[in-house]
Amino acid sequence: MAKRQGGGKRPRRTTNRHYPRTARLNALLTEIVADHFERVDDDRLGFLTITGAEVDNDLNICQVFVSNLADPDPEQDRLVLEALGDQRKAVKRAIANEAKLRKTPDVVFAFDPAVRQGARIDEILASLDPPTGDEG
């Protein structure tokens, strides 16, 4: 068996990467998309918030999660999704320009279900009678 020269162990590459590549990419894409929408002037979007982005493993699709401060209204949701759809190509171009990826994923927009579920829980909790303090 031949002995390796140089002491046997390879030096370990040290990086500041403490979480997986897809998580870093998701954070980067969220930032790029949010920066893009800061410059968009479209009244249909209202108070739009980009809550996150998730890219699939083969980088084909980037699902961007959004939230708005308006009450969940099907007609308003339709207008927001229509406005987001109008921005899809521009968002993809922004990702291509700012993220150094071999291939740029297609962008799909969806309302963040966690935000809506949290708002619903808040409504339920607010509708409950507060304790009077006489118990105990």
URPECOR-V352327 format. One record per helix or strand of 2 or more residues. SS is the DSSP state (helix for helix, strand for strand). FROM is the first residue (numbers start at 0). TO is the last residue. If there is no record, write none. Layout:
# URPECOR-V352327
ss: <SS & SS>
from: <FROM & FROM>
to: <TO & TO>
This chain:
# URPECOR-V352327
ss: <helix & helix & strand & strand & helix & helix & strand & helix>
from: <20 & 42 & 47 & 60 & 73 & 87 & 105 & 112>
to: <37 & 44 & 54 & 67 & 85 & 97 & 110 & 126>
